[in-house]
Amino acid sequence: MRGAVIYAPGDVRFEERPDPEISAPTDAIIRTVATCVCGSDLWSYRGINPVSEPHPMGHEYVGVVEEVGAEVTSVRPGQFVIGSFATSDNTCPNCRYGYQSACVHREFMSTCQAEAIRIPLADGTLVATPGEPDADLIPSLLALSDVMGTGWYAAVAAEVKPGATVAVVGDGAVGLSGVLAAKELGAERIIAMSRHADRQKLALEFGATEIVTERGDEGIARIKELTQGVGADCVLECVGTAESMQQALHSTRPGGNVGFVGVPHGVEISVQQLFSSHVGLRGGPAPVRRFLPDLIDRVLNGHINPGKVFDLTLPLDQVADAYRAMDDRRAIKVLLQP
């Protein structure tokens, strides 16, 4: 089969790779129907995460099961499935508490920009749809594999409730999904922080009520101005930089909560700052598997359409162009089809 391999910053190639094989009785092999490039992939592409040797890329996927191991019982060949970027047995104590991304047997997927994928712990990781979904639903179902599930977790971690005022830091696919999640969870006001017209437009379509273009101290001041000097009830941090985290923390009212899902790079938080602020902080790798059944239902019944975050679709063999488009901000998120 063929798949994406990163050799160095800015150097992604589409080349022959070994066909995936069942290596444990809990594995499944799926034929990829769609995959994509994630904003977090750009950390390696830009050299922020070191690339010491060539390795496969990709952690988002939907596909059709081709083969299962002897112990797999919940999915079967021929089924269309969606899975999380973090595998889980869905039975360990952490999984039972709803934190499948902290499963004691967890693995992080990293080979999904390819024509076929081995899925470890298939029973606890994959969820089958009721039949083959229509082609126009594929983008939204693919979004559930990471960005929509992650945006949803940001809103859940920030304890978004009906009537809440929510601010979203970050206008990438996860931040935009966070706007959609906050709307679904009943937020009354959703303030999207964005400087890009195309992303602002989608944020408003997803449910944002206001747009803030300022960043840093000016952005914090604008949030305070919009909230009578207090701050938002809930803030979703969807970037992962030191600046975005400080913007989130200082935009939250005392007693409010920050849900942080941006992969941290160079972020340090003072315990004294948290102690003095009365702001709650929760986040981490999203337990996407926890939310998949509900989110699949919302997509299939037409209630949400998170696939709109994909504003460019390319053949999988043009994966290098997909990375360039996202790195240059010519695309919010690129969908790839074998």
SULWOFEN-V369105 format. One record per pair of residues at least 24 apart in sequence whose ideal C-beta (glycine too) atoms are under 10 Angstrom apart, sorted by the first residue. I is the first residue (numbers start at 1). J is the second residue. Records with the same first field share a line. If there is no record, write none. Layout:
I: J + J
This chain:
1: 31 + 32 + 114 + 115 + 116 + 117 + 338
2: 113 + 114 + 115 + 116 + 316 + 317 + 319 + 338
3: 32 + 35 + 56 + 57 + 58 + 111 + 112 + 113 + 114 + 115 + 116 + 117 + 316 + 317 + 319 + 338
4: 35 + 37 + 41 + 55 + 56 + 57 + 58 + 111 + 112 + 113 + 114 + 316 + 317 + 319 + 320 + 322 + 323 + 336
5: 54 + 55 + 56 + 57 + 111 + 113 + 114 + 319
6: 41 + 44 + 45 + 49 + 51 + 53 + 54 + 55 + 56 + 57 + 58 + 113 + 319 + 320 + 323
7: 51 + 53 + 54 + 55
8: 44 + 45 + 47 + 50 + 51 + 52 + 53 + 54
9: 43 + 44 + 45 + 46 + 47 + 48 + 49 + 50 + 51
10: 44 + 45 + 46 + 47 + 51 + 320 + 323 + 324 + 327
11: 45 + 51 + 54 + 320 + 323
12: 37 + 41 + 44 + 45 + 57 + 113 + 319 + 320 + 321 + 322 + 323 + 324
13: 54 + 319 + 320
14: 113 + 114 + 115 + 315 + 316 + 317 + 318 + 319 + 320 + 321 + 336
15: 54 + 317
17: 56 + 111 + 114 + 115 + 116
19: 114 + 115 + 116 + 118
20: 66 + 67 + 111 + 114 + 115 + 116 + 117 + 118 + 119
21: 67 + 116 + 118
22: 67 + 68 + 69 + 70 + 72 + 118 + 122
23: 69 + 118 + 120
24: 69 + 70 + 71 + 72 + 118 + 120 + 121 + 122
25: 68 + 69 + 70 + 71 + 72 + 122
26: 68 + 69 + 70 + 71 + 72 + 87 + 89 + 105 + 119 + 120 + 121 + 122 + 123 + 124 + 125
27: 67 + 68 + 69 + 70 + 71 + 72 + 87 + 118 + 119 + 120 + 121 + 122
28: 63 + 65 + 66 + 67 + 68 + 69 + 72 + 74 + 75 + 76 + 77 + 79 + 81 + 83 + 117 + 118 + 119 + 120 + 121 + 122 + 123 + 125 + 126
29: 63 + 65 + 66 + 67 + 68 + 69 + 77 + 116 + 117 + 118 + 119 + 122
30: 61 + 62 + 63 + 64 + 65 + 66 + 67 + 68 + 75 + 77 + 79 + 80 + 81 + 82 + 83 + 112 + 116 + 117 + 118 + 119 + 122 + 126
31: 63 + 64 + 65 + 66 + 67 + 77 + 115 + 116 + 117 + 338
32: 58 + 61 + 62 + 63 + 64 + 112 + 113 + 114 + 115 + 116 + 117 + 316 + 336 + 337 + 338
33: 61 + 62 + 63 + 64 + 80 + 81 + 82 + 132 + 133 + 135 + 138 + 141 + 142 + 337 + 338
34: 60 + 61 + 62 + 63 + 135 + 138 + 139 + 141 + 142 + 145 + 307 + 310 + 313 + 316 + 335 + 336 + 337 + 338
35: 59 + 60 + 61 + 62 + 63 + 112 + 113 + 114 + 115 + 117 + 142 + 145 + 316 + 319 + 322 + 334 + 335 + 336 + 337 + 338
36: 60 + 61 + 62 + 112 + 113 + 139 + 142 + 143 + 145 + 146 + 147 + 173 + 309 + 310 + 312 + 313 + 314 + 316 + 319 + 322 + 326 + 333 + 334 + 335 + 336 + 337
37: 113 + 173 + 312 + 314 + 319 + 322 + 323 + 324 + 325 + 326 + 327 + 331 + 333 + 334 + 335 + 336
38: 85 + 112 + 113 + 145 + 146 + 147 + 150 + 172 + 173 + 174 + 263 + 326 + 333 + 334
39: 146 + 147 + 170 + 172 + 173 + 174 + 175 + 238 + 239 + 240 + 262 + 263 + 326 + 332 + 333
40: 85 + 146 + 147 + 150 + 172 + 174 + 240 + 262 + 263 + 265
41: 110 + 113 + 322 + 323 + 326 + 327
42: 172 + 323 + 326 + 327
43: 240 + 263 + 265
44: 323
45: 320 + 323 + 324 + 326 + 327
46: 323 + 327
48: 265 + 266
49: 263 + 265
55: 110 + 111
56: 109 + 110 + 111 + 112 + 113 + 114 + 117
57: 110 + 111 + 112 + 113 + 114 + 319 + 323
58: 85 + 109 + 110 + 111 + 112 + 113 + 114 + 117 + 316 + 319 + 336
59: 83 + 84 + 85 + 86 + 108 + 109 + 110 + 111 + 112 + 113 + 117 + 145 + 146
60: 84 + 85 + 109 + 112 + 113 + 142 + 143 + 144 + 145 + 146 + 147 + 149 + 288 + 333 + 335 + 336
61: 85 + 109 + 111 + 112 + 113 + 114 + 117 + 119 + 126 + 142 + 145 + 146
62: 112 + 126 + 129 + 133 + 137 + 138 + 139 + 140 + 141 + 142 + 143 + 144 + 145
63: 112 + 115 + 116 + 117 + 119 + 126 + 142 + 338
64: 128 + 132
65: 119 + 122 + 126 + 128
66: 116 + 117
67: 116 + 118
68: 119 + 122 + 123 + 126
69: 118 + 119 + 120 + 122 + 123
71: 122 + 123
72: 119 + 121 + 122 + 123 + 126
73: 122 + 123
74: 122 + 123 + 124 + 125 + 126 + 127 + 128
75: 119 + 122 + 123 + 125 + 126 + 127 + 128
76: 128
78: 128 + 132
79: 126 + 127 + 128 + 129 + 130 + 131 + 132
80: 127 + 128 + 129 + 130 + 131 + 132 + 133 + 138 + 141
81: 119 + 122 + 125 + 126 + 127 + 128 + 129 + 141
82: 125 + 126 + 127 + 128 + 129 + 133 + 141 + 142 + 143 + 144 + 145 + 149 + 288 + 289 + 292 + 295 + 296 + 299
83: 109 + 112 + 117 + 119 + 120 + 121 + 122 + 124 + 125 + 126 + 127 + 144 + 145 + 288 + 289 + 292
84: 108 + 109 + 119 + 124 + 125 + 126 + 127 + 144 + 145 + 146 + 149 + 150 + 285 + 286 + 287 + 288 + 289 + 290 + 291 + 292
85: 109 + 110 + 112 + 125 + 145 + 146 + 147 + 149 + 150 + 285 + 286 + 288 + 289
86: 121 + 125 + 146 + 285 + 286 + 287 + 288 + 289
87: 119 + 120 + 121 + 122 + 124 + 125 + 126 + 289
88: 120 + 121 + 123 + 124 + 125 + 287 + 288 + 289 + 290
89: 120 + 121 + 123 + 124 + 125
90: 121 + 123 + 124 + 125 + 289 + 290
91: 121 + 123 + 124
92: 124
94: 287
95: 124 + 287 + 289 + 290
97: 287 + 290
98: 156 + 287 + 289 + 290 + 291
99: 153 + 284 + 285 + 286 + 287 + 289 + 290
100: 124 + 125 + 285 + 286 + 287 + 288 + 289 + 290 + 291 + 292
101: 149 + 150 + 153 + 284 + 285 + 286 + 287 + 288 + 289 + 290
102: 284 + 285 + 287
103: 287 + 289
106: 285
108: 285
109: 145 + 146
112: 145 + 146 + 336
113: 316 + 319 + 322 + 323 + 336 + 338
114: 316 + 319 + 336 + 338
115: 316 + 317 + 338
116: 338
121: 289
124: 289
125: 288 + 289 + 292
126: 289 + 292
127: 288 + 289 + 292 + 293 + 295 + 296
128: 296
129: 296 + 297 + 299 + 300
130: 296 + 297 + 300
131: 300
133: 296 + 299 + 300
134: 300
136: 305 + 307
137: 296 + 299 + 300 + 302 + 305 + 307
138: 307 + 310 + 313 + 335 + 337
139: 299 + 305 + 306 + 307 + 308 + 309 + 310 + 313 + 333 + 335
140: 295 + 296 + 298 + 299 + 300 + 302 + 304 + 305 + 306 + 307 + 308 + 309 + 310
141: 292 + 295 + 296 + 299 + 300 + 306 + 307
142: 306 + 307 + 309 + 310 + 333 + 335 + 336 + 337
143: 173 + 176 + 177 + 180 + 295 + 299 + 304 + 305 + 306 + 307 + 308 + 309 + 310 + 333 + 335
144: 177 + 288 + 291 + 292 + 294 + 295 + 296 + 298 + 299 + 304 + 306 + 307
145: 288 + 292
146: 173 + 174 + 177 + 285 + 286 + 288
147: 172 + 173 + 174 + 175 + 176 + 177 + 178 + 238 + 261 + 286 + 288 + 306 + 309 + 310 + 332 + 333
148: 173 + 174 + 176 + 177 + 178 + 180 + 181 + 286 + 288 + 291 + 292 + 295 + 298 + 299 + 304 + 306 + 307 + 309
149: 174 + 177 + 181 + 261 + 286 + 287 + 288 + 289 + 290 + 291 + 292 + 295 + 306
150: 174 + 175 + 177 + 178 + 181 + 238 + 259 + 261 + 262 + 263 + 283 + 285 + 286 + 287 + 288 + 291
151: 175 + 176 + 177 + 178 + 179 + 180 + 181 + 182 + 206 + 236 + 238 + 259 + 261 + 286 + 306 + 309
152: 177 + 178 + 180 + 181 + 182 + 184 + 185 + 259 + 261 + 286 + 287 + 288 + 290 + 291 + 292 + 294 + 295 + 298 + 304 + 306
153: 177 + 178 + 181 + 236 + 259 + 261 + 282 + 283 + 284 + 285 + 286 + 287 + 288 + 290 + 291
154: 178 + 181 + 182 + 234 + 235 + 236 + 237 + 238 + 258 + 259 + 260 + 261 + 262 + 282 + 283 + 286
155: 179 + 180 + 181 + 182 + 183 + 184 + 185 + 187 + 190 + 234 + 236 + 259 + 261
156: 181 + 185 + 259 + 282 + 286 + 287 + 290 + 291
157: 234 + 236 + 237 + 257 + 258 + 259 + 260 + 261 + 280 + 281 + 282 + 283 + 284 + 286 + 287
158: 182 + 185 + 187 + 232 + 233 + 234 + 235 + 236 + 237 + 248 + 252 + 256 + 257 + 258 + 259 + 260 + 261 + 280 + 281 + 282 + 283
159: 185 + 233 + 234 + 256 + 257 + 259 + 280 + 282
160: 184 + 185 + 186 + 187 + 190 + 233 + 234 + 236 + 257 + 259
161: 185 + 186 + 187 + 188 + 233 + 234
162: 186 + 187 + 188
163: 187 + 188 + 189 + 233
164: 188 + 189 + 190 + 232 + 233 + 234 + 256 + 257
165: 189 + 190 + 191 + 209 + 210 + 223 + 226 + 227 + 230 + 231 + 232 + 233 + 234 + 235 + 253 + 256
166: 190 + 191 + 192 + 207 + 208 + 209 + 232 + 233 + 234 + 235 + 236 + 256 + 259
167: 191 + 192 + 193 + 210 + 212 + 219 + 220 + 222 + 223 + 226 + 227 + 231 + 232 + 233 + 234 + 235 + 236 + 237 + 247 + 248 + 251 + 252 + 256 + 258
168: 192 + 193 + 194 + 203 + 206 + 208 + 212 + 232 + 234 + 235 + 236 + 237 + 238 + 248 + 259
169: 193 + 194 + 212 + 215 + 219 + 223 + 235 + 236 + 237 + 238 + 239 + 241 + 243 + 244 + 245 + 246 + 247 + 248 + 249 + 251 + 258 + 260 + 262
170: 194 + 199 + 236 + 237 + 238 + 239 + 240 + 241 + 244 + 247 + 248 + 261 + 262
171: 195 + 196 + 198 + 199 + 200 + 202 + 203 + 208 + 211 + 238 + 239 + 332
172: 196 + 199 + 238 + 239 + 262 + 309 + 326 + 329 + 332 + 333
173: 199 + 202 + 238 + 306 + 308 + 309 + 310 + 311 + 326 + 331 + 332 + 333 + 334
174: 236 + 237 + 238 + 239 + 240 + 261 + 262 + 263 + 286 + 309 + 333
175: 199 + 203 + 236 + 237 + 238 + 239 + 244 + 261 + 262 + 309 + 332
176: 200 + 202 + 203 + 205 + 206 + 208 + 238 + 306 + 308 + 309 + 332 + 333
177: 206 + 236 + 238 + 261 + 304 + 306 + 308 + 309 + 333
178: 203 + 206 + 234 + 235 + 236 + 237 + 238 + 259 + 261
179: 203 + 204 + 205 + 206 + 207 + 208 + 209 + 236 + 238
180: 205 + 206 + 207 + 208 + 298 + 304 + 305 + 306 + 308 + 309
181: 206 + 207 + 236 + 259 + 291 + 295 + 304 + 306
182: 206 + 207 + 208 + 234 + 236 + 259
183: 207 + 208 + 209 + 304
184: 294 + 295 + 298 + 303 + 304
185: 234
187: 232 + 233 + 234
188: 233
189: 226 + 227 + 232 + 233
190: 232 + 234 + 236
191: 219 + 222 + 223 + 226 + 227 + 232 + 235 + 251
192: 236
193: 219 + 222 + 223 + 235 + 236 + 238 + 239 + 244 + 247 + 248 + 251
195: 219
196: 329 + 332
198: 311 + 329 + 330 + 331 + 332
199: 309 + 311 + 329 + 332
202: 308 + 309 + 311 + 332
205: 305 + 308
206: 304 + 305 + 306 + 308 + 309
212: 251
214: 247
215: 243 + 244 + 247
216: 243 + 244 + 246 + 247 + 250
217: 246 + 247 + 250
218: 247
219: 243 + 244 + 247 + 248 + 250 + 251
220: 246 + 247 + 248 + 249 + 250 + 251 + 252
221: 250 + 251
222: 251
223: 247 + 248 + 250 + 251 + 252 + 253
224: 250 + 251 + 253
226: 251
227: 251 + 252 + 253 + 256
228: 253
229: 253
230: 254 + 255 + 256
231: 255 + 256 + 277 + 279
232: 256 + 257 + 258
233: 257
234: 258 + 259 + 280
235: 259 + 260 + 279 + 281
236: 260 + 261 + 262 + 283
237: 261 + 262 + 264 + 267 + 281 + 283
238: 262 + 283
239: 263 + 264 + 265 + 267
240: 264 + 265 + 266 + 267 + 283
241: 265 + 266 + 267
242: 266 + 267 + 268 + 269
243: 267
245: 269 + 281 + 283
246: 273
248: 279 + 281 + 283
249: 273 + 274 + 277 + 279 + 281
250: 277 + 279
251: 279
252: 277 + 278 + 279 + 280 + 281
253: 277 + 278 + 279
254: 278 + 279
255: 279 + 280
256: 280
257: 281 + 282
258: 282 + 283
259: 283 + 284 + 286
260: 284
261: 285 + 286
307: 333 + 335
308: 332 + 333
309: 333 + 335
310: 334 + 335 + 336
311: 335
312: 336
313: 337
